Amino acid sequence: MSLEKLDVASLKKSGYMKQRQRDLFVVRLRMPCGNVTSEQLAGISKIAERYGTGYVHITARQGIQIPNVDIHNLDAITKELEDNGTPPGSCGPRVRNIIACPGSQECNYGVIDTYGLGLMLDREFFGEDMPVKIKFAVTGCPNACAKPQENDFGVMGVLKPGLYTDDCTACGTCTFMCPEKAFIIDGTKIKILWDKCNLCGACIGACPSDLIYEEWKGYRILVGGKIGKHPKLGHELMIAKSPQETVALFRKMIDWSKKSTNVGERFGDCLDRVGFDNFKKQIL
């Protein structure tokens, strides 16, 4: 069936959003983790000139959308976008574009491979029909550049340090390197104040004698955040130990949401209604 035969609600679910102007649509592209090749970018430019008015909009969720596309051209632009490797995305009550910071592949602070996990989440969940929109964010460390606390589902890379204390000379270098001041000199040794440590991993490599090591890396799971008219920060659910465990947890939560969330009710509001502790007990 031609896209121009569909109603506005059906078009919106697939990434075609009606503009104020008659018969004009914004076409939102699928762009997991905000990544696009230079070749694809050049293709988007040509497509925007051919079917739009020669410009694109960079969305708040690391995506690109092409405005001012006539409804009669939706089939043609969709074919060209798919051939370009940048097909239309999703909107409405579905799982939206997965966003991610650069993570360990590019950032000095990154603890986890955000792109790898983001693509796993994209393959598993993107475009899945839900009672209400669901937004994912993956961030590489507690600096939280991708704002996982402000999304329905968030992942934050964390790293727990360990200490070889026998050879510690209490030089104090680590006390200056820790942004949370979690390292203190306790007599003739260094001690970590775990109530201050936020597991950012900045201490790894700080010791001139290499006495600080990585005990483990993890994936802090945050749920129920949102922005908008009534913003709220998400709850910490747990720390997963692998990307596979992380995806499996989100699958349980997505399935739980389909059964428990009212139509139009954001995930965080659902948690408030049923109780976070009750939700946590059911999931874990």
Secondary structure, 3 states (H helix, E strand, C coil): CCHHHCCHHHHHHCCEEECCCCCEEEEEECCHHHCCCHHHHHHHHHHHHHHCCCCCEECCCCCEEEEEEEHHHHHHHHHHHHHCCCCECCCCCEECCCEECCHHHCCCCCCCCHHHHHHHHHHHHCCCECCCCECEEEECCCCCCCCHHHCCEEEEEEEEEEECCCCCCCCCHHHHHCCCCCEEEECCEEEECCCCCCCCCCCCCCCCCCCEEEEEEEEEEEECCECCCCCECCEEEEEECCHHHHHHHHHHHHHHHHHHCCCCCCHHHHHHHHCHHHHHHHHC
